[in-house]
């Protein structure tokens, strides 16, 4: 299972918990700020997301329009979701009553990942579970 805390340490990122941070997390120049009060699942997801921004070299304010910002954020979150949820992680959590909680991610990350399976991943889940996996 991907551990964003270990990954951040390996990258030399500093992590700071900030009260009343408007977005859930933010990254700038090697410092990741995460809003204090998030659940463990939300902190894990937010950190994974900000690591992707760091690795891409993203800087705030570089978008032309809100559409560009939303597109970038969705792409970054999808990369983070793929790191957080391998096919094994998906298969292990799939039939839990709360699969996102079982996989230690927030509901949005689970839904985004499931909506963006590649054809090989879809085939793997169909091989393991037949058509039953689609009910999750």
N, C-alpha and C positions, 0 to 999 in steps of 0.2 A: 504494500500500500504506500502510495506517495505521501511523503511527510514534508509539507511546505516549511515547517519550522526548521528542520534539518537543512533543507535546501537553502533557506534564507541565511542560515549560519555559514554554509559552505560558500555562498556568494559574498559574504561579508556585510550583509544588510543589517542595519540596526532597526529594531522594532520598538515602537512607542505606542502606548495606549492613551488616547486623548478623549477627555469628556467632551460631549456636544459637538463632535466632528460631524459636519453636515453629510458628506457621503459616508459610506460604511468604512472606507479606507482610502488612503492616498499614498502616492510614492513620489519622492523627489530626492535626487542626488544621494542615493544609498540609504535613505531613511524611509521606512514604511510606517505610516501612522494608521492605526486601527481604532475605530470608535470604541471607547470603553462601554461595556454593558452588552456587547454582542454575545450570543451563545457560543459555545465551543465550536459547533458546526459552522456558524457564521464567521467566526474568526479564522478558522482553517480555510474556508472558501475565499474570504477576502484577501488573506495573505497569498494564496496561490494566484489569485487574479493580479495582485500588485507585483508579484515576481515576474509574471509575463510582461507587464509594462516595463519593468526594469530591464529585462533581457532584450526587449525590442528597442530600448532607448527612447521610449515615448516621453514626450514633455507636454505638460498641460498647456492649453492655449494654441496648439498647433492645428486645430481643426478649422476648416473654413465655415462650416455650418453645423447646426444641431444634428442634421442628418449624418454628417461625417463623424461627429462625436459618437452618436448612437451606434453607427456601423462599426467603428473601432472598438467600442466597449463590448459589443456583442462578440466580435471576433476574439478579443482578448479573453473574454469569459469562456468562450468555447474551447480555447487552448487550455485554459485552467481546468475546465471540466473534464477534458480528455486526460489530463494528468491525474486528476483526483479520482477518476472513475474508469479504470481499465475494464476490459471485457470480463475479467475475473471478478472484479468488484461489483459490476452490474449483475452478473449471474448469481453471486452470493446474496445480494440484497433484493433481488427481483420480486420474490414472493413474500417478503416481509410485509406486514400490514402498513408499515411506514418505511418504504425502501430508502428514501433520502436519509432518514435518521440512521438506519442500519448501515448505510455507506458513509456516514459522517460528513454529509454535505447539506446545504440548504435545499429547499424544495425547487427553487428556480434552477439551480445547477443540475439537479437530477433531471428535471423536465427538459432543459436545454440539451443535455447529453443524450437523453433517450430520443429526442426529436432529430438528432443529427448523427445517428449511427451510420457508419459507412456500410456498403453492401456486404463486406466480409463479416462485419460484426453482426449484422442482421442475420446472415446465414448461420453464424455460430450459435446465436440465441435460438434460432429455429431448430437447429440440430439438437440442442440440449433440451429444449422445452416444447417443441412443436409450436402450435399457434397460441398456447397458453401464456407465453411471456408477454404478449401484447396487452393483456388486461391490466398490467401494473401501471 
